[in-house]
Amino acid sequence: MPVGERVEIHDGIAKVTGKAVFTGDIKLPGMLYAKVLRSPHAHALIKNVDLSIARQLPGVKAAISFADIPQVPYNGCGAPDKELIHDQYILNDKVRFVGDGVAAVAAVDEETAAEALKQIKVEYEILPSVLTAEEALAEGAPCIHGGENNILTRIAFEDGNVEKGLAEADYVFEDRFITSKVTPASLEPCGVSVASFDSQGRLTVWTSTQMPFVVRGILARALNLPYGKIRVIKPFVGGGFGSRLGAISEPLCSLLSMITGKPVKLQFTREEAFIATETRHPVIFKLRTGMTKDGIFTAREMKAVVDTGAYATHGPFIAGIIGSWFSGTYRCSNVKYEGLAVYTNTVSAGAFRGYANPQVAFAVESQLDIIARKIGYDPVELRRKNYLKEGETWRFTGWPLECSVGLPSCLEEGMKRIRWGERSAPSSPSKKRGKGMAISMHCSGGRPRLNEVSSATIKLNEDGSANVYTGSTDMGQGSDTTLAQIAAEAMGIKYTDVIFSGGEDTDVNPFDIGTRASRQAYSGGHVVKKSGEIIRGRLLEHASRMLEAPANSLEIGSGEIWLKDNPAVRISVGDVSRYAQIRGGGQIVAAVSEEPPGNPPAYGAQFAEVEVDTKTGEVAVLQVVACHDVGRAINPTVVEGQIEGAIQQGVGYALLENLVIDKKTGRILNDNLLDYKMLTFPDMPQTDVCIIEAPSRTGPYGVKSVGESGLVPTAAAIANAIFDATGIRICELPITPEKILDALNLKE
Amino acid sequence: MPVGERVEIHDGIAKVTGKAVFTGDIKLPGMLYAKVLRSPHAHALIKNVDLSIARQLPGVKAAISFADIPQVPYNGCGAPDKELIHDQYILNDKVRFVGDGVAAVAAVDEETAAEALKQIKVEYEILPSVLTAEEALAEGAPCIHGGENNILTRIAFEDGNVEKGLAEADYVFEDRFITSKVTPASLEPCGVSVASFDSQGRLTVWTSTQMPFVVRGILARALNLPYGKIRVIKPFVGGGFGSRLGAISEPLCSLLSMITGKPVKLQFTREEAFIATETRHPVIFKLRTGMTKDGIFTAREMKAVVDTGAYATHGPFIAGIIGSWFSGTYRCSNVKYEGLAVYTNTVSAGAFRGYANPQVAFAVESQLDIIARKIGYDPVELRRKNYLKEGETWRFTGWPLECSVGLPSCLEEGMKRIRWGERSAPSSPSKKRGKGMAISMHCSGGRPRLNEVSSATIKLNEDGSANVYTGSTDMGQGSDTTLAQIAAEAMGIKYTDVIFSGGEDTDVNPFDIGTRASRQAYSGGHVVKKSGEIIRGRLLEHASRMLEAPANSLEIGSGEIWLKDNPAVRISVGDVSRYAQIRGGGQIVAAVSEEPPGNPPAYGAQFAEVEVDTKTGEVAVLQVVACHDVGRAINPTVVEGQIEGAIQQGVGYALLENLVIDKKTGRILNDNLLDYKMLTFPDMPQTDVCIIEAPSRTGPYGVKSVGESGLVPTAAAIANAIFDATGIRICELPITPEKILDALNLKE
């Protein structure tokens, strides 16, 4: 039974032996090395770029600025299923954040390229800049993209009547929450590609991406090439988390290859990844919530201001989806939402694990804690009263909820494991301990608002092994392992007999929208299962002929087929495959491309215990109990890995991570792993991951999702635990010792 | 209309610009170079191989003989659809021809490998050898593979009663014909591969092959690896002609990679390709033919002795198929055949363009010329009386002939073009001119006796271009071009929008038995067309929704879809493809794997005019008129190229080519391109290729075949022309000046 097993991770050996080839490892004959000159100014017009000296350096094969290339606007997120604001250029005559590209060179080695950058003279006309959403919205603020203001999207809706609901409430709560600008800082720095434009006019791009087909689409637009002339190859990816959803270094790298006729590598440094690749969106939330004394919502209102940074990319969708996350989790007849997305002169925000749900959960779950304590309810009990039940309409999809809500089990198991209601003794008198919790509800893909097409093709070999090709991209999260298990299960063969390829090559692998929205197990798994079942059906047909028994009298598993009534009569899948190929008229093959049938939410309840040092303000997270309903854990090790990794990011989000932007210059001051504080192994809290399986009716083998959900409730659970310990409420991330000390002082 | 057009050859630019990567061009990091120590003896036992000095040479990573490796018998032809005689070993303790492998080394460079070979000491026990089929059959001949004699196959059948038929004949003809041992000598020497056995136990082999899936199967057996652990990649191939049908250098190369843990290249020299890779089978024919004075066969009998060389490989099938070629072309109620395949101590024979049909045609068509002249019929007329008509049973398949016999048109057109019946004046008094002709009938694949599975998968891109993957291997003959045209036609898109991959990678491309038996246009074309039509159907369904018109009111072509009644209303295939992918729920994909419905014969009539110098015996071929019914010429340039290339080999077969084996030592004396005489460009006769199209009912767009047929009748047509010029009949190939002078002298 490959599904449910802790099988060996598909790419495990390659990674631990160092054999895995990442984009940065690729070296093509005659390959050039590119580097980008970046703006030191947050906002400026480029009056002139003098490339003459750079171009004369021996070994420099190209040096370009905006003046040398066609100005084709594109959007780096490139979602083909959306109306996009195209406001980015490979190089433009205006820079909009510190780190924005000004010029680029390609040279025979990195040293020469670096030297050439130094020889470029740029004349800037510096413009006033805005570094926060509030500044951007201020009257008379400088406009980053022309137009009248810096607002790129305004989204609003109201269901029911919020004012009436608030009037009917026993209690009305008004709170403001602010989330920070954080960056994924994957092990493999974001922004690395190799491009080779060949003599037949075909462009091949190796790139570390989550969405090879989307990258192809962006390149087609930005470079004015037909899709068929572009091939995107995805080597191993060292962590994506959303940051590799679209084009990063690819358009510039490709253009330099087209100009020079040589292969070109463009690999951002760690510092460039910090200052010039996408972050999570900072959001300012205002919440108004009406509640009865029985703990029932009468009205819920959210206003969100989303800072998209210098370019639109995902900004409009983030402004929209915040309303869905907000309104989706709890039942309430009167709901109102307004979201604004605004430009600032900071590096663009983009997709980052959770796609605004962590921000929303921090606000909503923090406020719910405030409410529970105020009206005298246990926080768990208050959530139990209000979470959405089976059959109710989930505002995220507009569809009735599937009858597989695992939240009650998550809550029950979590309370037990954290010893909810008990307070343990602190390690010293100046320290205080407390417990907090929060819940999450996350999507499994984006239906119906997003295109959820996945595809799989399978061909069976003579020994009963199978080549499985999907467009589903593994970026380190383990989808290759998960989907190979589903393939094996569906076909009835061994996991080790699946030769799996996930989204490695746009020429070879069938289309998939890409890895986003926690979709691969559900959506990728759907087509893999369906195509695997076609293979299984064909196997049984042929075996029926070979064994002279009706197909429905046969059983298949682990690469063998036998008579249900007489298991001694058996035949190997390899024998059947050979028979089909040689005597039965054809190789057993299948190809499926479609959307999955639904979008079942995955649930989570996280419980945190903290100890706050009231002298220093430091918070130690003693333990995190994470109970997640994933529908079905195809591979528990992969699921646990996803949740543990998410907790690492969630704790960092709660307490440590933050891009510190210099208010004067707009520069990111902590653009390196020494100054940007992330949890490393010794910093990790004790984590207790509990997998709850409330199988989805529509997911392959009951699967929902797990890719993002583990991070969604963490920050709020910790904030709530800090309140439980200290009685202080921090409404702005990260919850630093300074903020705690300030609040403690204020309280005293 | 892509079908029928002289479109740009698929791999043309890559080849003429030198960008095409052949196996010999591949260089992997850390790659070792292998070399083989070959036997100087035609037949010997190996008593000892001392590798100790070779192994100690710096840079030598492996040195092996039979004693170091498991002895797993295999058959290098590896046909999975046949019962095979497994009598080959990667290295064995017996050598059976001069050039047989004795030991092998892998070293850091070629020089070190060559030096290591010199340091190997071999102790042989020399055995008596047999170099011809007649010697091999003689009483008391040494047995090459043990057993009682050197016969590996005896095949016999009789339809009707030949003795009765002969008794009823007005004339009985008894003749003996002998064909030579020739080698294809492709531009890229046969025997080159690179193998890499990786840390995960997976073997990747790059090799110049016609049948990547068959090579995989042989490696699975010879190396005891599951199919799923082997990946065979076919780079560009520099000519196959049958010589690359199975395993050549791959098993040894792979074994050396498995032993050393490093990538290994094994590339035969031109001389090694001559002495150690497969040749055409020499055959000795005895014919007895009964005929009425009205020119009707009463009986036909053939006895054939096939010299398979040192190993079985294709020998048994050649002995069998000769009976089919012999009995297939002409109508006769009484037919008898006996075929023997025998071992000799010469390099193995294998598949070579025509697969024994050129040998049979030389015998049968030469004898028919003898008969025509004897009984006073025009040779064309005699063939017209006897060739198989539509609906009659073709003994090759056992099926009734398709109603598409293009032979009459071939004959008519050929007679016109050669000015049949007219004799032109010789260029000097000592020279004589004459004309001769012969016909051919060849298969389009091997149904029903061979597995004819081909497969295609197609996926449509957002711009209306399509990735087409088949298992059909292009070895330079042009099948990639032909199949890409069929794909474009079937889908309704432009040829230039097809991104085609034919049999390049066993992991990626779906199964195909390989390129043999002139099958790719018919069998590969069948699945490409069928999968393309699935794509077209899906396109029309989606377009019907988009244009709000019934699918059957729409027309498609050149990447556009329009209303039949109102062509101004149109939409691009790219738009429909995007719609399907993003809004219509899935990428448009198709996967088909099956056998084609039939096996229509391709016909040819070739007419040659020669001038024989009676002083020197030299023959000048003045012109060859080649009229070939190919069913449908998907690309006339490809078809003409195939026929012209075949004529080059056919004229060489008739007059020049022959591996001269030293009677004492068994060595091939002309193992290089200086001494082995092949036609080069200036030697080519004037050729007049005429394509006849009698469309097959079962072939895609009417296709039959052309890969081999152009070579089948050439030697006989030239022999018959020589008779017409001189009155002498040479029954043994090649027809050298010596043989002609001897015969002229004898005649005088």
Interface residues (C-beta under 8 A of the other chain):
Chain A: I13 A14 T17 K19 P80 D81 D198 S199 Q200 G217 A220 P226 Y227 G228 N451 V453 S455 T457 K459 N461 E462 D463 G464 S465 A466 N467 Y469 D497 I499 S501 D507 V508 P510 F511 G574 R578 Q581 I582 R583 G585 G586 Q587 I588 V589 A590 A591 V592 S593 E594 E595
Chain B: I13 A14 T17 K19 P80 D81 D198 S199 Q200 G217 A220 P226 Y227 G228 N451 V453 S455 T457 K459 N461 E462 D463 G464 S465 A466 N467 Y469 D497 I499 S501 D507 V508 P510 F511 G574 R578 Q581 I582 R583 G585 G586 Q587 I588 V589 A590 A591 V592 S593 E594 E595
